[in-house]
Amino acid sequence: MFKRILGMFSNDLAIDLGTANTLVLVKGQGICINEPSVVAIQYDKHGQEHILAVGQEAKDMVGKTPGNIKAIRPMKDGVIADFEVTEMMIRFFIEKAHKRKGFFSPRIIICVPYGLTQVERRAVKESAENAGARYVYLIEEPMAAAIGAGIPVIEPNGNLVVDLGGGTTEIGVTSLGGLVQSKSIRVAGDSIDQAIVDYMKKNFNLLIGELVAEELKIKIGTAIVLKEELSTTVRGRDQLTGGLSSMEITSEHLRDAMKHSLEEIVDAL
């Protein structure tokens, strides 16, 4: 009853709890939050945890933190890897969406990968409920993507949807308001980034981080041959000398690095 009363002062929210990024949509307003799914935790001298930053601010700290601070990605392959940190992150985003703390109790719909186990689904629901949600509804990502793209999912026609995220690629065929056929594979943005890191290390003895690999992917990554190949300069640590090094990389190199991951996605399709 108390939650229902509080809910009268809350907006309904939709949350896309992604491995790489979390999006929060407020009913009637659209997307109000689009930030990395990263939480920076600071430990005091008693070992107690305190949230230092969430989202982009926390992502900027990855790989650059002292011993008493950890930048954590609580989602792995589309599922919750760290229950407590995920709860902290959801609570932070709910408060940010409402622009206030304390009395909030929204209804929330959360996008989840297709094929989650009942245990994993319950973990997502409990995280949102513990973070202050009044009611929690789950929707499979391929269906949410189809609705968001304006596809007439209610009609008796098959529509093929591919949702390529950070941890998983969701593929589904929608018809008559449901998923007729669906598949979730754990090959997506993160594995492509790692493939680029491995490629640079193997072929050029150049050590780069995942953030640099992601920047390369966004800037010059391509799955098809271009009439005019793109190029950029990448900087990293030389594996042989240990010193800093820079070199010119083309979209052809990136295509070669991403080839295996893209082939897995095509095979799933």
C-alpha positions as CSV (number, residue, x, y, z in Angstrom):
1,M,0.0,0.0,0.0
2,F,2.8,2.4,1.0
3,K,4.6,1.6,-2.3
4,R,1.4,2.2,-4.3
5,I,1.0,5.7,-2.7
6,L,4.7,6.5,-3.4
7,G,4.1,5.3,-7.0
8,M,1.6,8.0,-7.6
9,F,4.5,10.5,-7.5
10,S,6.8,8.4,-9.6
11,N,7.3,8.2,-13.4
12,D,7.3,4.8,-15.1
13,L,10.7,3.8,-16.3
14,A,12.2,1.5,-18.9
15,I,15.8,0.3,-18.4
16,D,18.0,-1.4,-20.9
17,L,20.5,-3.0,-18.5
18,G,23.3,-3.7,-21.0
19,T,26.8,-5.2,-20.5
20,A,28.4,-2.0,-22.0
21,N,25.8,0.7,-21.6
22,T,22.7,1.3,-19.5
23,L,19.8,3.3,-21.0
24,V,17.0,4.7,-18.9
25,L,13.8,5.9,-20.6
26,V,11.1,8.0,-18.7
27,K,7.6,7.6,-19.9
28,G,6.5,10.6,-21.9
29,Q,10.0,12.1,-22.0
30,G,12.2,9.5,-23.9
31,I,15.7,8.5,-23.1
32,C,17.1,10.5,-20.3
33,I,20.2,8.5,-19.4
34,N,22.6,6.7,-21.7
35,E,25.8,5.9,-19.7
36,P,28.4,3.0,-19.4
37,S,27.4,0.2,-17.1
38,V,30.4,0.9,-14.8
39,V,30.5,1.6,-11.1
40,A,33.6,3.0,-9.2
41,I,33.7,1.7,-5.6
42,Q,35.9,3.3,-2.9
43,Y,36.9,1.3,0.2
44,D,37.5,3.2,3.4
45,K,40.0,2.2,6.1
46,H,37.4,-0.1,7.7
47,G,36.8,-1.9,4.4
48,Q,33.3,-0.4,3.9
49,E,32.2,0.2,0.3
50,H,31.1,3.6,-1.0
51,I,30.0,4.6,-4.5
52,L,32.5,7.1,-5.9
53,A,31.1,7.4,-9.4
54,V,28.6,5.7,-11.8
55,G,28.5,5.7,-15.6
56,Q,30.8,7.7,-17.8
57,E,32.7,9.2,-14.9
58,A,33.4,5.7,-13.6
59,K,34.4,4.4,-17.0
60,D,37.0,7.1,-17.3
61,M,38.6,5.6,-14.2
62,V,39.0,2.1,-15.6
63,G,42.7,1.0,-15.5
64,K,43.7,4.2,-13.7
65,T,42.6,3.7,-10.1
66,P,44.7,3.4,-6.9
67,G,44.4,0.3,-4.6
68,N,41.4,1.6,-2.5
69,I,39.2,2.3,-5.6
70,K,37.8,-0.3,-8.0
71,A,36.0,0.4,-11.3
72,I,33.6,-2.6,-11.7
73,R,31.4,-3.7,-14.7
74,P,28.7,-5.5,-12.8
75,M,27.1,-7.0,-16.0
76,K,28.8,-9.7,-17.9
77,D,27.5,-11.3,-21.1
78,G,24.1,-9.7,-20.6
79,V,23.6,-11.1,-17.1
80,I,24.4,-9.9,-13.6
81,A,27.9,-10.8,-12.5
82,D,27.8,-8.7,-9.3
83,F,24.4,-8.5,-7.6
84,E,25.2,-5.8,-5.0
85,V,27.0,-3.4,-7.4
86,T,24.2,-3.9,-10.0
87,E,21.6,-2.9,-7.3
88,M,23.7,0.2,-6.5
89,M,23.9,1.1,-10.2
90,I,20.1,0.7,-10.7
91,R,19.4,2.8,-7.6
92,F,21.7,5.5,-8.8
93,F,20.1,5.7,-12.2
94,I,16.5,5.7,-10.8
95,E,17.4,8.6,-8.5
96,K,19.1,10.4,-11.4
97,A,16.0,9.9,-13.7
98,H,13.7,11.3,-10.9
99,K,16.2,14.0,-10.1
100,R,15.7,13.4,-6.4
101,K,16.5,10.9,-3.7
102,G,14.3,9.2,-1.1
103,F,10.6,8.9,-2.0
104,F,10.5,7.2,-5.4
105,S,8.7,4.0,-6.3
106,P,8.4,3.6,-10.1
107,R,7.1,0.8,-12.2
108,I,10.0,-0.5,-14.3
109,I,10.3,-2.5,-17.5
110,I,13.7,-4.1,-18.0
111,C,15.2,-5.5,-21.2
112,V,16.9,-8.8,-20.7
113,P,18.7,-11.2,-23.1
114,Y,16.7,-14.0,-24.6
115,G,17.3,-17.4,-22.9
116,L,18.0,-16.2,-19.4
117,T,17.5,-18.9,-16.8
118,Q,14.8,-18.4,-14.1
119,V,17.6,-17.8,-11.5
120,E,19.1,-15.0,-13.7
121,R,15.7,-13.5,-14.4
122,R,14.9,-13.5,-10.6
123,A,18.3,-11.8,-9.9
124,V,17.4,-8.9,-12.3
125,K,13.9,-8.5,-10.8
126,E,15.2,-8.5,-7.2
127,S,18.0,-6.0,-8.0
128,A,15.4,-3.5,-9.3
129,E,13.0,-4.2,-6.5
130,N,15.7,-3.7,-3.9
131,A,16.7,-0.5,-5.6
132,G,13.2,0.9,-5.1
133,A,10.9,-0.3,-7.9
134,R,7.2,-0.8,-7.2
135,Y,6.7,-3.4,-10.0
136,V,9.2,-4.9,-12.3
137,Y,8.4,-6.4,-15.7
138,L,10.9,-8.2,-18.0
139,I,10.9,-8.1,-21.8
140,E,13.3,-9.9,-24.2
141,E,15.7,-7.6,-26.0
142,P,14.8,-8.7,-29.6
143,M,11.2,-7.9,-28.9
144,A,12.0,-4.5,-27.3
145,A,14.3,-3.7,-30.2
146,A,11.6,-4.5,-32.7
147,I,9.0,-2.3,-30.9
148,G,11.6,0.5,-30.6
149,A,12.3,0.3,-34.4
150,G,8.6,0.7,-35.2
151,I,8.2,-2.8,-36.6
152,P,4.5,-3.9,-36.6
153,V,5.1,-6.8,-34.2
154,I,1.4,-7.6,-33.7
155,E,0.8,-8.4,-37.4
156,P,1.1,-12.0,-38.7
157,N,4.3,-11.3,-40.5
158,G,7.8,-12.5,-39.7
159,N,10.4,-9.8,-38.9
160,L,14.0,-10.6,-38.4
161,V,15.7,-8.5,-35.6
162,V,19.4,-8.3,-34.7
163,D,20.4,-6.5,-31.5
164,L,24.1,-6.4,-31.3
165,G,25.1,-5.3,-27.7
166,G,28.2,-5.3,-25.6
167,G,28.1,-8.8,-24.2
168,T,25.5,-10.6,-26.4
169,T,24.0,-10.5,-29.8
170,E,20.3,-11.1,-29.8
171,I,18.6,-12.4,-32.9
172,G,14.8,-12.9,-33.1
173,V,11.9,-13.4,-35.4
174,T,8.8,-11.6,-34.3
175,S,5.2,-12.3,-35.3
176,L,1.7,-11.9,-33.7
177,G,3.2,-10.0,-30.7
178,G,5.7,-12.7,-29.7
179,L,9.1,-14.3,-30.5
180,V,8.6,-17.2,-33.0
181,Q,12.3,-18.0,-33.1
182,S,15.1,-16.5,-31.1
183,K,18.8,-17.0,-30.3
184,S,21.3,-15.3,-28.1
185,I,25.1,-15.7,-28.6
186,R,27.8,-14.3,-26.4
187,V,29.7,-12.7,-29.3
188,A,29.2,-9.0,-29.5
189,G,31.0,-5.6,-28.9
190,D,33.2,-6.7,-26.1
191,S,34.5,-9.8,-27.8
192,I,35.2,-7.7,-31.0
193,D,37.2,-5.2,-28.8
194,Q,39.2,-8.1,-27.3
195,A,39.8,-9.5,-30.8
196,I,41.3,-6.1,-31.9
197,V,43.5,-6.1,-28.7
198,D,44.8,-9.6,-29.5
199,Y,45.3,-8.8,-33.2
200,M,47.5,-5.7,-32.4
201,K,49.5,-7.8,-29.9
202,K,50.0,-10.7,-32.3
203,N,50.7,-8.8,-35.5
204,F,52.4,-5.6,-34.4
205,N,53.7,-6.4,-30.9
206,L,51.6,-3.4,-29.7
207,L,49.8,-3.5,-26.4
208,I,46.6,-1.5,-26.3
209,G,43.7,-1.4,-23.8
210,E,40.0,-2.2,-24.5
211,L,39.1,1.5,-24.5
212,V,41.6,2.1,-27.3
213,A,40.3,-0.9,-29.2
214,E,36.7,0.3,-28.9
215,E,37.8,3.8,-30.3
216,L,39.5,2.1,-33.2
217,K,36.4,0.0,-33.9
218,I,34.1,3.0,-33.9
219,K,36.4,5.2,-35.9
220,I,37.6,2.9,-38.7
221,G,36.0,-0.5,-38.1
222,T,34.1,-2.0,-41.2
223,A,32.8,-5.4,-42.1
224,I,32.9,-4.8,-45.9
225,V,35.7,-3.7,-48.3
226,L,35.6,0.1,-48.8
227,K,36.4,1.9,-52.1
228,E,38.7,4.1,-50.0
229,E,40.1,2.4,-46.9
230,L,40.1,4.5,-43.6
231,S,43.2,4.9,-41.5
232,T,44.2,6.3,-38.1
233,T,47.2,6.4,-35.8
234,V,47.1,4.1,-32.8
235,R,49.4,4.5,-29.8
236,G,50.4,1.8,-27.3
237,R,53.2,0.1,-25.6
238,D,55.8,-1.9,-27.6
239,Q,55.8,-5.4,-26.3
240,L,59.5,-5.9,-27.2
241,T,61.1,-2.7,-26.0
242,G,58.5,-1.7,-23.3
243,G,58.5,1.9,-24.7
244,L,55.6,3.9,-26.1
245,S,55.0,3.4,-29.8
246,S,52.6,4.6,-32.5
247,M,51.7,3.3,-35.9
248,E,49.3,3.7,-38.8
249,I,46.3,1.3,-38.8
250,T,43.8,0.9,-41.7
251,S,40.2,-0.4,-41.8
252,E,41.6,-3.4,-43.6
253,H,43.6,-4.3,-40.5
254,L,40.4,-3.9,-38.4
255,R,38.4,-6.0,-40.8
256,D,40.9,-8.8,-40.5
257,A,40.9,-8.5,-36.6
258,M,37.1,-8.6,-36.4
259,K,36.6,-11.3,-39.1
260,H,36.1,-14.3,-36.8
261,S,33.7,-12.6,-34.5
262,L,31.6,-11.3,-37.4
263,E,31.5,-14.7,-39.0
264,E,30.1,-16.2,-35.7
265,I,27.3,-13.6,-35.8
266,V,26.6,-14.3,-39.5
267,D,26.5,-18.1,-38.7
268,A,24.0,-17.5,-35.9
269,L,21.8,-15.5,-38.4
